[in-house]
Amino acid sequence: MSINTFAEKATKFLSVLDQIYARESLTSMLETSGVKFDGTKTVKYPKISMDGAGDYDRDAGYAQGSVSVEYESKVLEFDRGRKFRIDVLDDDEAAFELFRTAVTEYVRTKEIPETDAIRFSRLCTYAGKTVASDTFTSPVDLYDDAEQYLTDAEVTSGDLIMYCSAEFYKALKNDPKIQRRINSEKVIQRNVTSIDEVTEIIKVPRSRFYDVIELLDGKTAGKTAGGFKYTVGTSHEVNFILLPKSVAKAITKRKNTKIINPDVNQSADAYDVMYRTFHDLIVDDNKKKAIYVHKKATALAK
């Protein structure tokens, strides 16, 4: 059966938006599939606990131990969305092309930066250790300090990632402790994509890298534009976050809740499309120690 109507095409297009998100979001690598949805906004995810080693007895044998798996439920905190109004044009195809352009731009320039910013802020809140400094001389030394902390905290994962600001990255690749080389094509290689072969480096734009953000509701005065912003006097710019990928559970669920066709739309001769996203970032209490944050000491003033 072919897909012909505007509503059918708009619903089908959600899978394309998922692909755009996965390709362009800086935090999509934290997404987890190890959760079950219980209703629209509630997820259940496994928490495993087990006993430690005991003495072996030649007569009684092994000490009895147990492994238990419990599912913990959590309501996704962030429920965000927008209504798109598409005026009636010549046909459904033209209307859908306008919708596709608008919603793609929304996901790329609005939803993805906001989702990333929320997750970075969450990681800062959950961090097992936070260091604050307005200046730094050797980014390599700062990384070594973070790595030492994770080692002492018995974080042994080999899938470390470091989200860092452009300022920190610039200082890192110009750190005299970083070796440079010229390849066979006589090109100077200054890219720093990993450290010690275990830490992937991901650059984050300043506009989405704060320890505290405010979400705008899109309705009240001064907040009608929606999106997010940093909070003057409270928010700090983040220099870098170091953590194993497996520590954070990022969860996203898109839901195209309603499409109102022009023939039944009582407020306009247009299509109204309600685009809605539920998401959150979860870190188990016993894994928060595996998150290390380095940020500015002085809060943003304007």
Beta strands, then each sheet from edge to edge (+ up, - down):
strand 1: 36-37
strand 2: 42-50
strand 3: 67-75
strand 4: 78-87
strand 5: 129-132
strand 6: 160-165
strand 7: 181-182
strand 8: 188-189
strand 9: 194-195
strand 10: 199-204
strand 11: 213-215
strand 12: 228-230
strand 13: 238-244
strand 14: 249-260
strand 15: 270-282
strand 16: 292-295
sheet 1: 1+ 2- 3+
sheet 2: 4+ 15- 14+
sheet 3: 5+ 16+ 13- 6+ 10+ 9-
sheet 4: 7+ 8-
sheet 5: 11+ 12-
end
